[in-house]
Amino acid sequence: MLLFTALGQYWDTQNPHTEEAYWQVTRAKSAPFFGATLYVGAMMGGADATSAGKLGELGELYGEMIQIHDDLNDAMAVPASVDWLQGRFPLPILFAEVVPHPDQARFRHLRRQVEQADALVEAQDILIRCGAVSYAIDQLLQRHRQATALRPQLHLAQPRVIDQVLEGVIEPVQKLLHQIRTQHQV
């Protein structure tokens, strides 16, 4: 776990410029830490190897969810987060940079000026309009569904604890989607 996480951290310092490289970093940096944590916790708690392995898988998905969640927060932070200021590529910013969309040239221009509040607001608006935020939310929801599907296979004495952990990372997305649904019903 430490070696994979360290390797992922190193790759992250190289500021991956492709989606493939982004997921490679995420799977190396975030997933092993949470996977090993749940696996070791399960083994120390007396779980059998199969159950501990399933908890490890769930932990890896959770690690990816945490990374995506963090990337969304960083991309939408006001004032501009370090990722914006240092030219980093969290998932939504990477999407807006590499996936063709009508505002791509404008986004790239604004990205160099995000220390100015109006440039940041416009760049973040482009993240929403071009589908970057939606894509990141979709990736988060996909992993949540995978982790939720694994949960019944775990045969936990207190399954609600894992449910709460998973819900904690997805709750802001659920609140946002609820707000959107409510606005469109009016």
N, C-alpha and C positions, 0 to 999 in steps of 0.2 A: 504494500500500500504506500509506504513512504517513498519508495523508488518511483512508482508510477506517478504519484502526486508531484514529486520533485521534477520529474520529466515533463509533466503537464505544465507545471509552473514555468519551467524553462521555455517550452514551446510557446507559452502565452507571452513571454517577453519578446518573442519574435514577431508579435502582432500579426497573427494569421490573416491573410487577405482573401481566402476562399472559404466557402461554406464547408467543404470537405476538411480543410485544416481546422476550422472552428470546432467541428464536432470531434475531431481527433484530440484537440486540446481539452475539450469538455470531458470526454470519456477518460482521458488520462489524469486530468487535474481534479475534477470534482467527484466523479463517480467512484473511484477506488476508496477514497477517504470514507464516504458515507457507507459504502458497501462493506468495507472491512469493519467499520464501527458496529454495524448491526450484526454482522456475522460473528464477531468476537463476543459481543454482548449475548447473543443467542447461545453460543457454545458455553460461555461462563454461567449462563442461566440454566444449563442442563439440557438444551435442545439437542435433538439428534442431528446428524450431519446434513440430512436432506432438508430439514426445516431451517437450519442455520444457513444453508446455501440459498434457499428461497428468500430468506430475510436479507442476505447479501445482495441478491438480485434487486430486491425492492430498494435497498439502500443505494444501489448504483443509479436506479431510476430517480430516486429522490435527489441524489447529487446533481444529476442533469437538470432536474426541475429547479433546484436552488440556483444553479448557474443562469438559467434562462430568466428566472424571477429577478435575480440581481441585475442582469443585463437590461431588462425592461425598466427597472428602477433607475439605473444609471443613465439610460437613454432619455428618460423623461424627467430627470432631475432639474430643478431650478434652484440656484443657478447651475450652469453647466458643470457636469461632473468631470472628474479627472479623465475619464475615458474620452469625452469630447475634447478636452483641452490638450490631451497628449496625442490625439489622432488615433486612438485605439479603435478596435472593431468589435464591440459587443454585438450580439446577434441582430438587433433592429438596425443599427447603423451599417453593419456589414450588408444586410439585405438592401438597404437604400443605395449603397455604393455599387453593388454588383448586379442587381436585378434591374434590367431596363425598365424605366418608367418615364413619363413625360417631364417630371421635375428633377430628373437626375443631375443635370448640369447645374441647376440652381442649388440643389442640395449640396453638391460638392463645393460650390462657391461659399455658401453659408457656413458650411462645416468649419471653414478656416476663420470664422468671425463670431463663434458662439459665445465669446466672452461679452459680447454686446447682447443685451436682453432681447431686443427685437429680432436679431438674427437667430438666436436660440429658439424663440417661439416659432418662427417661420420654419426652421429646420425640423423641429418636433412636429409641427403640423404636417410637413411633408412625410415624416415617418408614418403618420396615421394614414394620410391619403394614399400613399404608394403601396400600402399593405404590409409594411415592415412590422408594425405593432401587431397586426392581425396574425401574421406568420409566426411571430414569437409566441403569441398566446396559443395558437394552434399547436405548436410544438410542446408547449407546457401542458396543454390539455391531453395530448396524445400520451405523454409519459404518465400523467395522472391516471388515465384509463388503464394503461398497462399495469401500473402499481396497484390500482384498485382491483384489477382482475387477479393479481397474484395473492392478495391478502387472504381470501378464503382458503387457500392452499396451506396456510401457515399453522392452522390449528392452535391459535394463541389462547392462553388463559384469559387475557384481557385485550381483545382485539381493538377495543375503542382507543387505546393508546396510539396504535399505528394509524388508525383512522384520523385522529386529531393531528398527528404529525403531517399526514398527507393533506388534510384540509387546511392546515395553517399556511401552506405555501400556495394553495390554489384559491383561498378565500378572497384576496383582492380581485382576482379575475372574475370570480362569481359575482361579487358586488358590482363590478363594472358592467358585466353582461346584464345583470338585473336592472341597473339604472337605464341601460340602453333600451331594454324591452319595455320598461315602464314609460319612457319618453315616447316611444313609438306607438304605444297604446292610447295615448292622449289624443 
